[in-house]
Amino acid sequence: MQLGTRWTVGGATPDRLSPGFVLAIRDVEAQLAEVDTSQWRWTLTWLEGRPVAELDDGTVIRVDHAGLVSTTFDGSNPLDED
């Protein structure tokens, strides 16, 4: 695992992320529009060369071996985003 970076909710995403991955991040952020996320951060790591972003609330966005982007909300089943 390789540590990437951290950024605030609504902030600029790292350039290395694919458009589909960024879309998944923005979708999660849109669902949190009514929540005060001013102190929340995304943490990006790289696992086997694929991005994994985790939000402070436990939401995880990852790319699987086939290149599909999925989102897991607080331990629930992944929802395909791509």
N, C-alpha and C positions, 0 to 999 in steps of 0.2 A: 504494500500500500504506500502511496506517495501522497503527502500532504500538498494540497493546492493552495487555497486562499479562503478568506472569509470576506463577506460583504453584507451590507444591510438590506433588509427587505425593501424592494423598490429601487435599489441602487443598480448601477451598471454591472452586468455579468461579465465574467472573464471571457476574453476573446476566443479562447480555444474551444468553447462550447458550441455544439451544433445548433442550428436554428430550431430543430425539434426539441432539444433539451431546454433551450431558453423559453420556448413556448410553454413547456410543462411548468417551468418556474413561474412564469407570468400567470398561468392558469391558477396555480396554488395561491399566489399573491392576490389575485382577483377574488378568490373565495374568502379571503381574510379581510376584505374591505371594511367590515364593521368591527374589526378587532384592533386594539392598539398594539401595533407591531413595531413601534418606534425603537424599541430596544432589542428587537429580534435580529438574528444574523443567520445567514446561510454559511455552511462549512463545506467546502469542496475538497474531496480527496479523489485519488485515482487508484482504482483496483484493477489490476491486470490491464492497464492502459485505457480503462473506460471510466468516465466520470461518475461520481456518486456525490450528490448534494444532499445535505441534511439540514433541515431547518430546526431552530431551537425548540419547537414544539414536538419534534420527533418525526415529522414528515420527511420521507426519503424519496429522492428521484434518482433513478439509475438507468444505465443502458445495459441490456443483456448481451450475451454472446452473439445474438443474431442482429444486434443493432437497434432493437426496439426499446423505446423509452417507456418506463413505467413509474408510477407514483404509488407509494404506500403511505397511508395516513395512520399514524399512531398504531402500528402493528396490524392494520387491516390487510385484506387481500390487495395486491397491486391492481391498479387500473391502468390499462394501456392508454398512453397519451399520443402515440404516433401512429 
